[in-house]
Amino acid sequence: MNRRFYQQRWLQLLGGGVFLFAVTEQALLVTGNLNFVPTIMLLGAFVVPITFVAYFYEHVRDRDISMPLLTSCFFVGGIVGLTTAGILEYATLRSLSIPALFGIALIEESAKLLFPIGMYLAWRYRHEADGLLFGVAAGMGFAALETMGYGLVTLMQSQGDVSSLLQVLLIRGLLSPAGHAAWTGFVCAVLWRERERAQRPTLNLAVASAFALAVVLHALWNILSSLDTQSTLHFVVFMAGLSGITIVSLTVVIRRYLESRKSL
C-alpha cells in the first residue's frame, strides 16, 4: 500500500480512535478506576461511526457540503432521531412480539430521516451523493448514541461488569455500518436520485420500495436480536440471519455509493 493510502483522514481517525480505546481500556483494567468508563463508552460508540462518515465525506461529497453542516447532521440528526423514536416507541417497547418489532423498525427508520428531509426540502443539495452522505451521517449519529445507551444499560444491569460493556461496544461498533448507516444512507440516496430525475421533490415507487426494504431489514435485525442465543439452534439461526442482513444492507448502500460516484 502506498503512502497516500495511510494519509487518508478516515484511516487516521480509525487508527487513532482504536489506539485511544485500547489505551483507555487497559488503563481501566489495570487501575480499576471507573472514571475511565465514560471515555471508553464515548470512544467505543463513536470511533467506527465517525470513521465511516469521514470515508464517505472524502469520497462522495459535493464540494459545498461543509464540515459544520455534516457534523450537525450527525449529532443533531442523531439526537432528534433517537429522541423522537424513543418517545414514539415507549408503548411499543412493552412487547417484543413480531408486530411490535416491525413497529419499532418503522418508527426508527422514519425518525432518522427527520434531519435529512430538512436538507431535501431546502433543495440546495441536489445530487444523489449529497443524499447518501446526509443519510449515512444521520444514521451513524443515531447508531453511536444508541450504542452509548445500550452500553450504559448493560453496565447497570451487569452491576458494573466492564467485560459485558466492552462486548456490547465492540459488537455494535463493528456492525454499525451494516445497520442504521446503510439503511438510512440507502433510503436517502434513492430519495435524492428520484428527485434529481424528476427535477422536483417526489415520492414514487422506487422511494417507497427503498424505505420498505430498510424497514424489513431493520425489523429482521430486531427479531434476530431478540432470540435467546443460549440454544445452539437459535445461535446458528442468529449468525446466519445476521450475516444475510449484513450482506444485503452493505450491498444496497455500496451500490448507491458506486452509482453516485460515477456522476460526480
BANU-901186 format. One record per residue (C-alpha): residue number from 1; x, y, z; residue in three letters. Coordinates in Angstrom, 2 decimals. Each point is the difference from the previous one (the first is absolute). Example, Ala and Ser with C-alpha at 12.3 -4.5 7.8 and 13.67 -1.06 7.14 Angstrom:
<recs>
rec resi 1 xx 12.30 yy -4.50 zz 7.80 resn ALA
rec resi 2 xx 1.37 yy 3.44 zz -0.66 resn SER
</recs>
This chain:
<recs>
rec resi 1 xx 0.00 yy 0.00 zz 0.00 resn MET
rec resi 2 xx 1.34 yy 3.40 zz -0.88 resn ASN
rec resi 3 xx 0.58 yy 2.92 zz 2.28 resn ARG
rec resi 4 xx -3.04 yy 1.84 zz -1.30 resn ARG
rec resi 5 xx -2.28 yy -2.73 zz 1.39 resn PHE
rec resi 6 xx 1.36 yy 0.46 zz 3.51 resn TYR
rec resi 7 xx -0.48 yy 3.77 zz -0.26 resn GLN
rec resi 8 xx -3.77 yy -0.25 zz -0.45 resn GLN
rec resi 9 xx -1.82 yy 1.67 zz 2.86 resn ARG
rec resi 10 xx -2.56 yy -2.74 zz 0.54 resn TRP
rec resi 11 xx 2.77 yy -2.54 zz 0.50 resn LEU
rec resi 12 xx 1.85 yy 2.32 zz 2.37 resn GLN
rec resi 13 xx -3.21 yy 0.51 zz 1.98 resn LEU
rec resi 14 xx -0.55 yy -3.75 zz 0.23 resn LEU
rec resi 15 xx 3.58 yy -0.74 zz 1.02 resn GLY
rec resi 16 xx 0.11 yy 2.81 zz 2.55 resn GLY
rec resi 17 xx -3.39 yy -0.90 zz 1.44 resn GLY
rec resi 18 xx 0.81 yy -3.70 zz 0.36 resn VAL
rec resi 19 xx 3.33 yy 0.87 zz 1.65 resn PHE
rec resi 20 xx -1.65 yy 2.34 zz 2.51 resn LEU
rec resi 21 xx -2.71 yy -2.57 zz 0.73 resn PHE
rec resi 22 xx 2.59 yy -2.72 zz 0.63 resn ALA
rec resi 23 xx 2.09 yy 2.26 zz 2.25 resn VAL
rec resi 24 xx -3.03 yy 1.11 zz 2.02 resn THR
rec resi 25 xx -1.28 yy -3.58 zz 0.28 resn GLU
rec resi 26 xx 3.35 yy -1.17 zz 1.38 resn GLN
rec resi 27 xx 0.11 yy 2.94 zz 2.40 resn ALA
rec resi 28 xx -3.42 yy -1.02 zz 1.35 resn LEU
rec resi 29 xx 0.93 yy -3.67 zz 0.30 resn LEU
rec resi 30 xx 3.30 yy 0.77 zz 1.75 resn VAL
rec resi 31 xx -1.23 yy 2.68 zz 2.39 resn THR
rec resi 32 xx -3.66 yy -0.93 zz 0.44 resn GLY
rec resi 33 xx -0.75 yy 3.75 zz -0.12 resn ASN
rec resi 34 xx -3.62 yy 0.37 zz -1.16 resn LEU
rec resi 35 xx 0.74 yy 3.57 zz -1.10 resn ASN
rec resi 36 xx 1.27 yy -1.58 zz -3.23 resn PHE
rec resi 37 xx -3.39 yy -1.55 zz -0.81 resn VAL
rec resi 38 xx -1.59 yy 3.10 zz -1.65 resn PRO
rec resi 39 xx 3.06 yy 0.41 zz -2.23 resn THR
rec resi 40 xx -0.12 yy -3.66 zz -1.01 resn ILE
rec resi 41 xx -3.71 yy 0.28 zz -0.77 resn MET
rec resi 42 xx 0.54 yy 3.15 zz -2.05 resn LEU
rec resi 43 xx 2.86 yy -1.48 zz -2.03 resn LEU
rec resi 44 xx -1.65 yy -3.39 zz -0.40 resn GLY
rec resi 45 xx -3.25 yy 1.51 zz -1.23 resn ALA
rec resi 46 xx 1.39 yy 2.73 zz -2.27 resn PHE
rec resi 47 xx 3.28 yy -1.17 zz -1.59 resn VAL
rec resi 48 xx -1.49 yy -2.21 zz -2.72 resn VAL
rec resi 49 xx -2.99 yy 2.29 zz -0.78 resn PRO
rec resi 50 xx 2.19 yy 3.10 zz -0.34 resn ILE
rec resi 51 xx 2.51 yy -1.92 zz -2.13 resn THR
rec resi 52 xx -2.77 yy -1.28 zz -2.29 resn PHE
rec resi 53 xx -1.41 yy 3.48 zz -0.50 resn VAL
rec resi 54 xx 3.50 yy 1.40 zz -0.60 resn ALA
rec resi 55 xx 0.58 yy -2.58 zz -2.73 resn TYR
rec resi 56 xx -3.19 yy 0.97 zz -1.82 resn PHE
rec resi 57 xx 0.78 yy 3.70 zz 0.50 resn TYR
rec resi 58 xx 3.35 yy -0.46 zz -1.75 resn GLU
rec resi 59 xx -1.32 yy -2.12 zz -2.86 resn HIS
rec resi 60 xx -3.55 yy 1.03 zz -0.96 resn VAL
rec resi 61 xx -0.75 yy 3.45 zz 1.35 resn ARG
rec resi 62 xx -0.99 yy 2.95 zz -2.10 resn ASP
rec resi 63 xx 2.49 yy 2.84 zz 0.41 resn ARG
rec resi 64 xx -2.34 yy 2.40 zz 1.81 resn ASP
rec resi 65 xx -0.97 yy -2.29 zz 2.89 resn ILE
rec resi 66 xx 1.93 yy 1.49 zz 2.89 resn SER
rec resi 67 xx 1.38 yy -1.91 zz 2.95 resn MET
rec resi 68 xx -2.14 yy 1.98 zz 2.49 resn PRO
rec resi 69 xx -3.14 yy -0.96 zz -1.94 resn LEU
rec resi 70 xx 0.99 yy -3.66 zz -0.12 resn LEU
rec resi 71 xx 0.86 yy 0.08 zz 3.71 resn THR
rec resi 72 xx -3.43 yy 1.47 zz 0.70 resn SER
rec resi 73 xx -1.60 yy -2.78 zz -2.02 resn CYS
rec resi 74 xx 1.94 yy -2.59 zz 2.01 resn PHE
rec resi 75 xx -0.72 yy 1.38 zz 3.47 resn PHE
rec resi 76 xx -3.25 yy 1.94 zz -0.40 resn VAL
rec resi 77 xx -1.43 yy -2.56 zz -2.40 resn GLY
rec resi 78 xx 1.01 yy -2.81 zz 2.35 resn GLY
rec resi 79 xx -1.39 yy 1.71 zz 3.11 resn ILE
rec resi 80 xx -3.27 yy 1.04 zz -1.66 resn VAL
rec resi 81 xx -0.45 yy -3.44 zz -1.53 resn GLY
rec resi 82 xx 0.82 yy -1.89 zz 3.20 resn LEU
rec resi 83 xx -2.18 yy 2.22 zz 2.19 resn THR
rec resi 84 xx -2.95 yy -0.13 zz -2.38 resn THR
rec resi 85 xx 0.28 yy -3.75 zz -0.38 resn ALA
rec resi 86 xx 0.33 yy -0.48 zz 3.76 resn GLY
rec resi 87 xx -3.17 yy 1.97 zz 0.70 resn ILE
rec resi 88 xx -2.02 yy -1.74 zz -2.70 resn LEU
rec resi 89 xx 1.30 yy -3.43 zz 1.01 resn GLU
rec resi 90 xx -0.88 yy 0.39 zz 3.68 resn TYR
rec resi 91 xx -3.17 yy -2.09 zz -0.22 resn ALA
rec resi 92 xx 1.30 yy -2.29 zz -2.74 resn THR
rec resi 93 xx 3.05 yy -1.09 zz 2.03 resn LEU
rec resi 94 xx -2.23 yy -1.64 zz 2.60 resn ARG
rec resi 95 xx -0.39 yy -2.89 zz -2.41 resn SER
rec resi 96 xx 2.60 yy -1.94 zz -2.00 resn LEU
rec resi 97 xx -2.52 yy -1.58 zz -2.35 resn SER
rec resi 98 xx 0.81 yy -0.06 zz -3.71 resn ILE
rec resi 99 xx -2.54 yy 2.77 zz -0.84 resn PRO
rec resi 100 xx 1.50 yy 2.14 zz 2.77 resn ALA
rec resi 101 xx 3.54 yy -0.55 zz -1.34 resn LEU
rec resi 102 xx -1.18 yy 1.01 zz -3.48 resn PHE
rec resi 103 xx -1.62 yy 3.06 zz 1.58 resn GLY
rec resi 104 xx 3.29 yy 0.95 zz 1.65 resn ILE
rec resi 105 xx 1.80 yy -0.35 zz -3.33 resn ALA
rec resi 106 xx -2.59 yy 2.22 zz -1.72 resn LEU
rec resi 107 xx 0.27 yy 2.66 zz 2.70 resn ILE
rec resi 108 xx 3.79 yy 0.07 zz 0.05 resn GLU
rec resi 109 xx 0.42 yy 0.03 zz -3.78 resn GLU
rec resi 110 xx -2.46 yy 2.91 zz -0.18 resn SER
rec resi 111 xx 1.58 yy 1.90 zz 2.89 resn ALA
rec resi 112 xx 3.49 yy -0.19 zz -1.49 resn LYS
rec resi 113 xx -1.26 yy 1.76 zz -3.12 resn LEU
rec resi 114 xx -1.13 yy 3.17 zz 1.80 resn LEU
rec resi 115 xx 3.24 yy 1.96 zz -0.40 resn PHE
rec resi 116 xx 0.81 yy -1.26 zz -3.53 resn PRO
rec resi 117 xx -3.54 yy 0.88 zz -1.13 resn ILE
rec resi 118 xx 0.69 yy 3.58 zz 1.10 resn GLY
rec resi 119 xx 3.00 yy 0.05 zz -2.34 resn MET
rec resi 120 xx -2.09 yy -1.64 zz -2.72 resn TYR
rec resi 121 xx -2.71 yy 2.67 zz 0.18 resn LEU
rec resi 122 xx 2.58 yy 2.80 zz 0.05 resn ALA
rec resi 123 xx 0.75 yy -1.04 zz -3.62 resn TRP
rec resi 124 xx 3.60 yy 1.30 zz 0.18 resn ARG
rec resi 125 xx 1.66 yy -3.40 zz 0.07 resn TYR
rec resi 126 xx -1.33 yy -1.78 zz -3.06 resn ARG
rec resi 127 xx 2.39 yy -2.82 zz -0.86 resn HIS
rec resi 128 xx -0.54 yy -3.62 zz 1.00 resn GLU
rec resi 129 xx 3.41 yy 0.08 zz 1.71 resn ALA
rec resi 130 xx -1.29 yy 2.79 zz 2.26 resn ASP
rec resi 131 xx -2.95 yy -2.10 zz 1.10 resn GLY
rec resi 132 xx 2.21 yy -3.02 zz 0.58 resn LEU
rec resi 133 xx 2.35 yy 2.04 zz 2.18 resn LEU
rec resi 134 xx -2.81 yy 1.60 zz 2.04 resn PHE
rec resi 135 xx -1.62 yy -3.40 zz 0.50 resn GLY
rec resi 136 xx 3.22 yy -1.68 zz 1.09 resn VAL
rec resi 137 xx 0.78 yy 2.85 zz 2.42 resn ALA
rec resi 138 xx -3.45 yy 0.03 zz 1.60 resn ALA
rec resi 139 xx -0.06 yy -3.80 zz 0.20 resn GLY
rec resi 140 xx 3.42 yy -0.17 zz 1.59 resn MET
rec resi 141 xx -0.81 yy 2.75 zz 2.50 resn GLY
rec resi 142 xx -3.08 yy -1.98 zz 1.01 resn PHE
rec resi 143 xx 2.03 yy -3.23 zz 0.24 resn ALA
rec resi 144 xx 2.77 yy 1.55 zz 2.13 resn ALA
rec resi 145 xx -2.41 yy 1.52 zz 2.51 resn LEU
rec resi 146 xx -2.05 yy -3.20 zz 0.12 resn GLU
rec resi 147 xx 3.17 yy -2.00 zz 0.68 resn THR
rec resi 148 xx 0.85 yy 2.24 zz 2.94 resn MET
rec resi 149 xx -3.49 yy -0.61 zz 1.37 resn GLY
rec resi 150 xx 0.30 yy -3.76 zz -0.37 resn TYR
rec resi 151 xx 3.45 yy 0.13 zz 1.57 resn GLY
rec resi 152 xx -1.30 yy 1.89 zz 3.03 resn LEU
rec resi 153 xx -2.96 yy -2.36 zz 0.46 resn VAL
rec resi 154 xx 2.31 yy -3.03 zz -0.29 resn THR
rec resi 155 xx 2.40 yy 1.44 zz 2.56 resn LEU
rec resi 156 xx -2.82 yy 0.64 zz 2.46 resn MET
rec resi 157 xx -1.75 yy -3.35 zz -0.51 resn GLN
rec resi 158 xx 3.29 yy -1.90 zz 0.34 resn SER
rec resi 159 xx 0.80 yy 1.92 zz 3.22 resn GLN
rec resi 160 xx 3.12 yy 1.61 zz -1.43 resn GLY
rec resi 161 xx 1.34 yy -2.90 zz -2.07 resn ASP
rec resi 162 xx 2.46 yy 1.76 zz -2.31 resn VAL
rec resi 163 xx 0.47 yy -3.05 zz -2.24 resn SER
rec resi 164 xx -3.72 yy 0.03 zz -0.85 resn SER
rec resi 165 xx 0.23 yy 3.70 zz -0.84 resn LEU
rec resi 166 xx 3.03 yy -0.55 zz -2.26 resn LEU
rec resi 167 xx -1.79 yy -2.83 zz -1.79 resn GLN
rec resi 168 xx -3.01 yy 2.20 zz -0.77 resn VAL
rec resi 169 xx 2.21 yy 2.85 zz -1.23 resn LEU
rec resi 170 xx 2.09 yy -2.30 zz -2.18 resn LEU
rec resi 171 xx -2.90 yy -1.86 zz -1.63 resn ILE
rec resi 172 xx -2.20 yy 3.04 zz -0.59 resn ARG
rec resi 173 xx 2.95 yy 2.10 zz -1.16 resn GLY
rec resi 174 xx 1.13 yy -2.52 zz -2.60 resn LEU
rec resi 175 xx -3.53 yy -0.65 zz -1.26 resn LEU
rec resi 176 xx -1.12 yy 3.65 zz -0.13 resn SER
rec resi 177 xx 0.93 yy 0.56 zz -3.69 resn PRO
rec resi 178 xx -2.29 yy -2.90 zz -0.98 resn ALA
rec resi 179 xx -2.88 yy 1.31 zz 2.10 resn GLY
rec resi 180 xx -1.34 yy 3.51 zz 0.45 resn HIS
rec resi 181 xx 2.56 yy 1.63 zz -2.31 resn ALA
rec resi 182 xx -0.64 yy -2.38 zz -2.89 resn ALA
rec resi 183 xx -3.79 yy 0.15 zz 0.30 resn TRP
rec resi 184 xx -0.35 yy 3.78 zz 0.30 resn THR
rec resi 185 xx 2.78 yy 0.65 zz -2.53 resn GLY
rec resi 186 xx -1.70 yy -2.25 zz -2.53 resn PHE
rec resi 187 xx -3.44 yy 1.57 zz 0.46 resn VAL
rec resi 188 xx 1.35 yy 3.54 zz -0.26 resn CYS
rec resi 189 xx 2.08 yy -0.83 zz -3.07 resn ALA
rec resi 190 xx -3.08 yy -1.33 zz -1.79 resn VAL
rec resi 191 xx -2.08 yy 2.97 zz 1.18 resn LEU
rec resi 192 xx 2.55 yy 2.48 zz -1.38 resn TRP
rec resi 193 xx 0.49 yy -2.01 zz -3.21 resn ARG
rec resi 194 xx -3.71 yy -0.03 zz -0.78 resn GLU
rec resi 195 xx -0.28 yy 3.74 zz 0.65 resn ARG
rec resi 196 xx 2.97 yy 0.60 zz -2.30 resn GLU
rec resi 197 xx -1.70 yy -1.99 zz -2.74 resn ARG
rec resi 198 xx -3.38 yy 1.69 zz 0.41 resn ALA
rec resi 199 xx 1.49 yy 3.45 zz 0.67 resn GLN
rec resi 200 xx -2.41 yy 0.42 zz 2.90 resn ARG
rec resi 201 xx -0.63 yy -1.60 zz 3.41 resn PRO
rec resi 202 xx -1.68 yy -3.32 zz -0.62 resn THR
rec resi 203 xx -1.17 yy -3.07 zz 1.89 resn LEU
rec resi 204 xx -0.35 yy -2.82 zz -2.49 resn ASN
rec resi 205 xx 0.15 yy -3.80 zz -0.03 resn LEU
rec resi 206 xx 3.81 yy -0.06 zz 0.05 resn ALA
rec resi 207 xx 0.12 yy 2.14 zz 3.16 resn VAL
rec resi 208 xx -2.78 yy -1.97 zz 1.68 resn ALA
rec resi 209 xx 1.73 yy -3.29 zz -0.87 resn SER
rec resi 210 xx 3.33 yy 1.22 zz 1.39 resn ALA
rec resi 211 xx -1.64 yy 1.07 zz 3.25 resn PHE
rec resi 212 xx -1.92 yy -3.28 zz 0.25 resn ALA
rec resi 213 xx 3.21 yy -1.98 zz -0.51 resn LEU
rec resi 214 xx 1.73 yy 2.00 zz 2.76 resn ALA
rec resi 215 xx -2.89 yy -0.65 zz 2.40 resn VAL
rec resi 216 xx -0.05 yy -3.74 zz -0.78 resn VAL
rec resi 217 xx 3.78 yy -0.34 zz 0.45 resn LEU
rec resi 218 xx -0.20 yy 1.95 zz 3.26 resn HIS
rec resi 219 xx -2.93 yy -2.09 zz 1.27 resn ALA
rec resi 220 xx 1.78 yy -3.26 zz -0.84 resn LEU
rec resi 221 xx 3.04 yy 1.32 zz 1.87 resn TRP
rec resi 222 xx -2.22 yy 0.72 zz 3.01 resn ASN
rec resi 223 xx -1.58 yy -3.45 zz -0.16 resn ILE
rec resi 224 xx 3.39 yy -1.72 zz -0.10 resn LEU
rec resi 225 xx 1.23 yy 2.15 zz 2.89 resn SER
rec resi 226 xx -2.95 yy -1.12 zz 2.10 resn SER
rec resi 227 xx 0.93 yy -3.69 zz -0.33 resn LEU
rec resi 228 xx 1.40 yy -1.88 zz 2.96 resn ASP
rec resi 229 xx 3.39 yy -1.05 zz -1.40 resn THR
rec resi 230 xx 0.65 yy -2.40 zz 2.88 resn GLN
rec resi 231 xx -1.53 yy -2.67 zz -2.21 resn SER
rec resi 232 xx 2.33 yy -1.36 zz -2.71 resn THR
rec resi 233 xx -2.78 yy 0.10 zz -2.59 resn LEU
rec resi 234 xx -0.89 yy 3.58 zz 0.84 resn HIS
rec resi 235 xx 3.67 yy 1.00 zz -0.14 resn PHE
rec resi 236 xx 0.40 yy -1.53 zz -3.46 resn VAL
rec resi 237 xx -3.17 yy 1.74 zz -1.20 resn VAL
rec resi 238 xx 1.23 yy 3.26 zz 1.53 resn PHE
rec resi 239 xx 3.41 yy -0.16 zz -1.71 resn MET
rec resi 240 xx -1.41 yy -1.07 zz -3.36 resn ALA
rec resi 241 xx -2.72 yy 2.65 zz 0.08 resn GLY
rec resi 242 xx 2.36 yy 2.72 zz 1.14 resn LEU
rec resi 243 xx 2.46 yy -0.87 zz -2.76 resn SER
rec resi 244 xx -2.75 yy 0.14 zz -2.60 resn GLY
rec resi 245 xx -1.32 yy 3.36 zz 1.21 resn ILE
rec resi 246 xx 3.53 yy 1.42 zz 0.12 resn THR
rec resi 247 xx 0.73 yy -1.10 zz -3.57 resn ILE
rec resi 248 xx -3.26 yy 1.41 zz -1.37 resn VAL
rec resi 249 xx 0.30 yy 3.28 zz 1.94 resn SER
rec resi 250 xx 3.59 yy 0.65 zz -1.07 resn LEU
rec resi 251 xx -0.74 yy -1.04 zz -3.59 resn THR
rec resi 252 xx -2.83 yy 2.50 zz -0.49 resn VAL
rec resi 253 xx 1.91 yy 2.92 zz 1.52 resn VAL
rec resi 254 xx 3.26 yy -0.82 zz -1.82 resn ILE
rec resi 255 xx -1.91 yy -0.19 zz -3.27 resn ARG
rec resi 256 xx -1.41 yy 3.47 zz 0.55 resn ARG
rec resi 257 xx 3.48 yy 1.17 zz 1.04 resn TYR
rec resi 258 xx 1.52 yy -1.24 zz -3.27 resn LEU
rec resi 259 xx -2.83 yy 1.40 zz -2.12 resn GLU
rec resi 260 xx 0.17 yy 3.41 zz 1.67 resn SER
rec resi 261 xx 3.76 yy 0.22 zz -0.54 resn ARG
rec resi 262 xx -0.38 yy -0.59 zz -3.74 resn LYS
rec resi 263 xx -1.85 yy 3.27 zz -0.51 resn SER
rec resi 264 xx 2.12 yy 2.21 zz 2.26 resn LEU
</recs>
